[in-house]
Amino acid sequence: HKLDDAFADTCACFDWLRTEAEKRRSSDASPLEATIVADSAGALLAMKLLLKYQDESLLSSAVFLSPILDLTFTGNSFSSEASGDDVLDATLLSQLLLSALPPDADPAEASNSPLFGLSDSTTVPPIVFVVGEHELLRDDSVRAAARLAGCSEEEARQSASGPGVFVPTEAGLVLDIDKNGFHDYPLYHDHVEESEAALCRFATFIQGHWQRPLANRKATFCLS
């Protein structure tokens, strides 16, 4: 399934949801809100969606689990953690993902690598990035958080939260790094202790932004 086709399907689903939300508003029914939760390559589609639908009031928050956001694979962790990632193989991952692009595509374009479309002027809902310390894709989250916050990658890492770190409910941008986490580790909540804890952390984030006034959601991003 090519990236353009997958994104077209994603937009079609989201447009349907927006239409249903508008019907509710027109009928004075309770407002419809949505949270995007996306992982791995699906998170690349989700970030492209946020960039396309900036200022979308339907979305109250977004959760990105071990996201792939850069198809140039230039994050430091893609090489520094290559030998320690027990889930992903750097060579196989890059080959598979690049095969989803047309032969003449530039992976560095924001349409293919949404990381490069982010800045501190990008209008997106409150976001939490959840990633493991020793996974290939760690720095996709670090760099995305840094771009949105308008700070350096080092500042983003120093401000990262994780297990046992208090995050204010009003935090609009959270970088959550677990030293014991691995790729997509929150999905293994049935048998991995760190996974259940991560689920609780981002569930609290979602609840904190659910049905909040739009003006409060759009507060200036700051890493917690």
C-alpha positions as CSV (number, residue, x, y, z in Angstrom):
1,H,0.0,0.0,0.0
2,K,1.7,3.2,-1.2
3,L,2.0,6.2,1.1
4,D,-0.2,8.5,-1.0
5,D,-3.0,5.9,-1.2
6,A,-2.8,5.2,2.5
7,F,-3.0,8.9,3.3
8,A,-5.9,9.3,1.0
9,D,-7.8,6.6,2.9
10,T,-6.8,8.2,6.2
11,C,-8.2,11.6,5.0
12,A,-11.4,10.0,3.8
13,C,-12.0,8.5,7.2
14,F,-11.3,11.8,8.9
15,D,-13.5,13.7,6.5
16,W,-16.4,11.4,7.4
17,L,-15.8,12.0,11.1
18,R,-15.8,15.7,10.5
19,T,-19.1,15.5,8.6
20,E,-20.6,13.5,11.5
21,A,-19.3,16.1,14.0
22,E,-20.9,18.9,11.9
23,K,-24.3,17.1,11.9
24,R,-24.2,17.0,15.7
25,R,-23.4,20.7,15.9
26,S,-26.3,21.4,13.5
27,S,-28.7,19.4,15.6
28,D,-27.6,20.8,18.9
29,A,-26.6,17.4,20.1
30,S,-23.6,16.9,22.4
31,P,-20.4,17.9,20.6
32,L,-18.3,15.2,19.1
33,E,-14.6,15.1,20.0
34,A,-11.9,12.8,18.9
35,T,-8.3,11.8,20.0
36,I,-5.8,10.4,17.6
37,V,-3.8,7.5,18.9
38,A,-1.2,6.3,16.3
39,D,1.8,4.1,16.4
40,S,4.9,3.4,14.3
41,A,4.3,3.9,10.6
42,G,0.6,4.7,11.3
43,A,1.9,7.7,13.2
44,L,3.5,9.1,10.1
45,L,0.0,9.2,8.5
46,A,-1.4,10.7,11.7
47,M,1.1,13.5,11.7
48,K,0.5,14.2,8.0
49,L,-3.2,14.5,8.9
50,L,-2.5,17.0,11.7
51,L,-0.4,19.1,9.3
52,K,-3.2,19.0,6.7
53,Y,-6.0,19.8,9.1
54,Q,-4.4,22.5,11.3
55,D,-6.9,24.4,13.5
56,E,-9.3,21.4,13.5
57,S,-11.5,21.8,16.6
58,L,-12.7,18.2,16.4
59,L,-9.4,16.9,17.9
60,S,-8.8,17.3,21.6
61,S,-5.4,15.6,21.7
62,A,-3.1,13.2,19.9
63,V,-0.9,10.3,21.2
64,F,2.1,9.1,19.2
65,L,3.6,5.8,20.1
66,S,7.1,5.1,18.8
67,P,6.3,7.2,15.7
68,I,8.1,7.1,12.4
69,L,8.2,10.7,11.2
70,D,11.4,10.9,9.1
71,L,12.0,8.8,6.0
72,T,15.5,10.1,5.6
73,F,16.3,8.2,8.8
74,T,18.7,10.9,10.0
75,G,18.0,10.8,13.7
76,N,21.0,9.9,15.8
77,S,19.2,7.0,17.4
78,F,18.7,5.3,14.1
79,S,22.4,4.5,14.1
80,S,23.3,4.7,17.8
81,E,20.5,2.3,18.9
82,A,20.7,0.0,15.9
83,S,22.4,-2.8,17.8
84,G,20.2,-2.5,20.9
85,D,16.7,-2.4,19.3
86,D,15.3,-5.9,19.7
87,V,12.2,-5.2,17.6
88,L,13.2,-3.3,14.5
89,D,16.1,-3.8,12.1
90,A,17.3,-0.5,10.6
91,T,18.1,-1.9,7.1
92,L,14.8,-3.8,6.7
93,L,12.8,-0.9,8.1
94,S,14.2,1.7,5.8
95,Q,13.8,-0.6,2.8
96,L,10.2,-1.3,3.6
97,L,9.2,2.3,4.2
98,L,11.0,3.7,1.2
99,S,9.2,1.1,-1.0
100,A,6.0,2.9,-0.2
101,L,7.2,6.1,-2.0
102,P,7.2,6.6,-5.8
103,P,10.7,6.0,-7.3
104,D,11.4,9.7,-7.9
105,A,10.1,10.9,-4.5
106,D,12.3,13.0,-2.2
107,P,12.1,11.4,1.3
108,A,13.1,14.8,2.8
109,E,9.9,16.5,1.7
110,A,7.4,17.2,4.5
111,S,4.8,15.3,2.5
112,N,6.9,12.1,3.0
113,S,8.6,13.0,6.3
114,P,6.2,15.1,8.3
115,L,8.9,15.8,10.9
116,F,10.2,18.5,8.5
117,G,6.8,20.2,8.4
118,L,6.8,20.9,12.1
119,S,7.8,24.1,13.8
120,D,6.8,26.2,16.8
121,S,4.3,27.9,14.6
122,T,2.5,24.7,13.7
123,T,-1.0,24.6,15.0
124,V,-1.7,21.1,16.3
125,P,-3.7,19.7,19.3
126,P,-1.9,18.8,22.5
127,I,0.5,15.9,21.8
128,V,2.3,13.3,23.8
129,F,5.1,11.3,22.3
130,V,5.7,7.9,24.0
131,V,8.9,6.2,23.1
132,G,11.6,3.9,24.5
133,E,15.1,5.1,25.3
134,H,16.9,2.4,23.3
135,E,14.8,2.1,20.2
136,L,15.8,3.1,16.6
137,L,13.0,5.7,16.4
138,R,13.6,7.5,19.7
139,D,14.9,10.6,18.1
140,D,12.0,11.0,15.7
141,S,10.0,11.8,18.8
142,V,12.7,14.0,20.4
143,R,13.1,16.0,17.2
144,A,9.4,16.4,16.7
145,A,9.0,17.7,20.3
146,A,11.9,20.0,19.9
147,R,10.5,21.5,16.7
148,L,7.1,22.0,18.2
149,A,8.5,23.6,21.3
150,G,11.1,25.7,19.4
151,C,14.0,24.3,21.4
152,S,17.1,22.2,20.8
153,E,17.0,18.4,20.8
154,E,19.1,18.4,24.0
155,E,16.7,20.7,25.7
156,A,13.8,18.4,24.7
157,R,15.6,15.4,26.1
158,Q,16.4,17.2,29.4
159,S,12.7,18.1,29.7
160,A,11.4,14.6,28.9
161,S,9.0,12.9,31.3
162,G,8.6,9.2,32.0
163,P,7.8,6.8,34.8
164,G,7.5,8.5,38.1
165,V,7.6,12.0,36.6
166,F,4.7,14.3,37.4
167,V,3.2,16.0,34.3
168,P,0.8,18.9,34.8
169,T,-2.7,18.3,33.4
170,E,-2.5,21.5,31.3
171,A,0.8,20.4,29.6
172,G,0.3,20.8,25.8
173,L,3.3,18.9,24.7
174,V,4.9,15.9,26.5
175,L,7.9,13.8,25.5
176,D,7.6,10.6,27.4
177,I,10.8,8.4,27.3
178,D,11.0,5.2,29.2
179,K,14.5,3.8,29.8
180,N,13.1,0.3,29.7
181,G,10.7,0.9,26.8
182,F,11.0,-0.7,23.3
183,H,9.2,-0.1,20.0
184,D,5.4,0.2,20.6
185,Y,5.9,-1.1,24.1
186,P,2.5,0.3,25.4
187,L,0.7,-2.1,23.2
188,Y,2.0,-5.1,25.3
189,H,0.0,-4.1,28.4
190,D,-1.1,-7.6,29.1
191,H,2.3,-8.9,30.1
192,V,4.8,-5.9,30.4
193,E,4.7,-3.8,33.5
194,E,6.1,-0.7,31.8
195,S,3.4,-1.0,29.1
196,E,0.5,-0.7,31.6
197,A,2.1,2.3,33.3
198,A,2.6,4.0,29.9
199,L,-1.1,3.5,29.1
200,C,-2.1,5.1,32.3
201,R,0.2,8.1,31.6
202,F,-1.2,8.9,28.2
203,A,-4.8,8.1,29.3
204,T,-4.4,10.8,31.9
205,F,-3.1,13.1,29.2
206,I,-6.1,12.4,27.0
207,Q,-8.5,12.9,29.9
208,G,-6.8,16.2,30.8
209,H,-7.6,17.7,27.4
210,W,-11.0,16.1,26.8
211,Q,-13.8,18.7,26.4
212,R,-11.5,21.6,27.4
213,P,-12.3,24.9,25.8
214,L,-10.5,25.3,22.5
215,A,-8.5,28.3,23.7
216,N,-7.1,26.3,26.5
217,R,-6.0,23.5,24.2
218,K,-4.1,25.9,22.0
219,A,-1.9,27.2,24.8
220,T,1.8,27.7,24.1
221,F,3.6,24.4,24.0
222,C,6.1,23.7,26.7
223,L,7.8,20.5,27.5
224,S,7.1,19.1,30.9
